[in-house]
Amino acid sequence: MGFRQRLLVMGLVVAMGLLAYIVASYYSRDLVEFVVIEALIQKSPPGVNPAALREDLRHLLEAAPGRDAKLQKLLSLSQSLEKVQKLSPEQLSRLLEKDAGAAPRDRR
């Protein structure tokens, strides 16, 4: 393999790495949001409607002023979720309405 071929292969590897980095940084908030939603559903009390939970989280995130603020809320929720095995209905309400300022609602 000649020098030009090696240089071409190295250039392609670098380009692929750069592309992977750009895609990962662009979709990082979406990935974190997906993981937090799934963890919230998994740790929610029995009988809670997952669709209502997703809607409540969407409203909570819409209240955030920007992409970075939404990511900070998601990371804060993630840290709260990693400390518990199962959420009580009260804990779930506190998590979802702490920053939203909304009145508690029935998620069943």
The 8 nearest C-alpha neighbors of each residue, nearest first, counted from 0:
[[1, 4, 5, 2, 3, 6, 8, 7],
 [2, 0, 4, 3, 5, 6, 7, 8],
 [1, 3, 5, 4, 6, 0, 7, 8],
 [4, 2, 6, 5, 1, 7, 0, 8],
 [3, 5, 7, 1, 6, 2, 8, 0],
 [4, 6, 8, 2, 7, 3, 9, 1],
 [5, 7, 3, 9, 4, 8, 10, 2],
 [6, 8, 4, 10, 5, 9, 3, 11],
 [9, 7, 11, 5, 10, 6, 4, 12],
 [8, 10, 12, 6, 11, 7, 5, 13],
 [11, 9, 7, 13, 8, 12, 6, 14],
 [10, 12, 14, 8, 9, 13, 15, 7],
 [13, 11, 9, 15, 14, 10, 16, 8],
 [12, 14, 16, 10, 11, 15, 17, 9],
 [15, 13, 11, 17, 16, 12, 10, 18],
 [16, 14, 18, 12, 17, 13, 11, 19],
 [17, 15, 13, 19, 18, 14, 12, 20],
 [18, 16, 14, 20, 15, 19, 13, 21],
 [17, 19, 15, 21, 20, 16, 14, 22],
 [20, 18, 16, 22, 17, 21, 23, 15],
 [19, 21, 17, 23, 18, 22, 24, 16],
 [22, 20, 18, 24, 23, 19, 25, 17],
 [21, 23, 25, 19, 20, 24, 18, 26],
 [24, 22, 20, 26, 25, 21, 27, 19],
 [23, 25, 27, 21, 22, 26, 20, 28],
 [24, 26, 22, 23, 27, 21, 28, 29],
 [27, 25, 29, 23, 24, 28, 30, 22],
 [26, 28, 30, 24, 29, 23, 25, 31],
 [29, 27, 31, 30, 26, 32, 70, 25],
 [30, 28, 32, 26, 27, 31, 33, 25],
 [29, 31, 27, 33, 32, 28, 26, 34],
 [30, 32, 28, 34, 33, 29, 35, 27],
 [33, 31, 29, 35, 30, 34, 28, 36],
 [32, 34, 30, 36, 31, 35, 29, 37],
 [33, 35, 31, 37, 32, 36, 38, 30],
 [36, 34, 38, 32, 37, 33, 77, 39],
 [37, 35, 39, 33, 38, 34, 32, 40],
 [36, 38, 40, 34, 39, 35, 41, 33],
 [39, 37, 41, 35, 40, 36, 42, 34],
 [40, 38, 36, 42, 37, 41, 43, 35],
 [41, 39, 37, 43, 38, 42, 49, 36],
 [40, 42, 38, 39, 43, 37, 85, 44],
 [43, 41, 85, 39, 40, 86, 38, 84],
 [44, 42, 40, 86, 41, 39, 85, 45],
 [43, 45, 86, 87, 47, 88, 46, 42],
 [46, 44, 47, 43, 48, 42, 107, 87],
 [45, 47, 107, 48, 44, 106, 43, 49],
 [48, 46, 107, 106, 45, 44, 49, 43],
 [47, 49, 107, 51, 50, 106, 46, 52],
 [50, 48, 52, 51, 40, 53, 47, 106],
 [51, 49, 53, 52, 48, 54, 55, 106],
 [52, 50, 54, 48, 53, 49, 106, 55],
 [51, 53, 49, 55, 50, 54, 56, 48],
 [52, 54, 50, 56, 51, 55, 57, 49],
 [55, 53, 57, 51, 52, 56, 50, 58],
 [56, 54, 52, 58, 57, 53, 51, 59],
 [55, 57, 59, 53, 58, 54, 60, 52],
 [56, 58, 54, 60, 55, 59, 53, 61],
 [59, 57, 61, 55, 56, 60, 54, 62],
 [58, 60, 56, 99, 57, 62, 61, 55],
 [59, 61, 57, 62, 63, 58, 69, 56],
 [60, 62, 58, 63, 59, 57, 64, 69],
 [63, 61, 60, 59, 64, 58, 99, 98],
 [62, 64, 61, 60, 69, 68, 65, 59],
 [65, 63, 68, 62, 66, 69, 61, 67],
 [66, 64, 68, 67, 63, 69, 70, 61],
 [65, 67, 69, 68, 70, 64, 63, 28],
 [68, 66, 70, 69, 65, 71, 64, 63],
 [69, 67, 71, 65, 70, 66, 63, 64],
 [70, 68, 72, 66, 67, 71, 63, 60],
 [69, 71, 73, 67, 68, 72, 28, 74],
 [70, 72, 68, 74, 69, 73, 75, 67],
 [73, 71, 75, 69, 70, 74, 76, 68],
 [72, 74, 70, 76, 75, 71, 77, 69],
 [73, 75, 77, 71, 76, 72, 70, 78],
 [74, 76, 72, 78, 77, 73, 71, 79],
 [77, 75, 79, 73, 74, 78, 80, 72],
 [76, 78, 74, 80, 75, 79, 35, 73],
 [77, 79, 75, 81, 76, 80, 74, 82],
 [80, 78, 76, 77, 81, 82, 75, 83],
 [81, 79, 77, 82, 78, 83, 76, 39],
 [80, 82, 78, 79, 83, 77, 84, 38],
 [81, 83, 80, 79, 78, 84, 77, 85],
 [84, 82, 85, 81, 80, 86, 79, 42],
 [83, 85, 42, 86, 82, 81, 80, 41],
 [86, 84, 42, 83, 43, 87, 44, 41],
 [87, 85, 43, 42, 90, 44, 91, 88],
 [86, 88, 90, 89, 44, 91, 85, 43],
 [87, 89, 91, 90, 92, 44, 86, 43],
 [90, 88, 92, 87, 91, 93, 86, 94],
 [91, 89, 93, 87, 92, 88, 86, 94],
 [90, 92, 88, 94, 89, 93, 86, 87],
 [93, 91, 89, 95, 90, 94, 96, 88],
 [92, 94, 90, 97, 96, 91, 95, 89],
 [95, 93, 91, 92, 97, 96, 90, 76],
 [94, 96, 92, 93, 97, 91, 56, 59],
 [95, 97, 99, 93, 98, 94, 92, 101],
 [96, 98, 93, 94, 99, 95, 100, 92],
 [99, 97, 96, 100, 59, 95, 94, 101],
 [98, 100, 96, 59, 101, 97, 62, 95],
 [101, 99, 98, 96, 97, 102, 59, 103],
 [102, 100, 99, 96, 103, 98, 97, 104],
 [101, 103, 104, 100, 96, 99, 92, 105],
 [104, 102, 101, 92, 105, 96, 93, 95],
 [105, 103, 106, 102, 92, 101, 107, 55],
 [104, 106, 107, 103, 47, 51, 92, 48],
 [107, 105, 47, 51, 48, 104, 52, 49],
 [106, 47, 48, 105, 46, 51, 49, 45]]
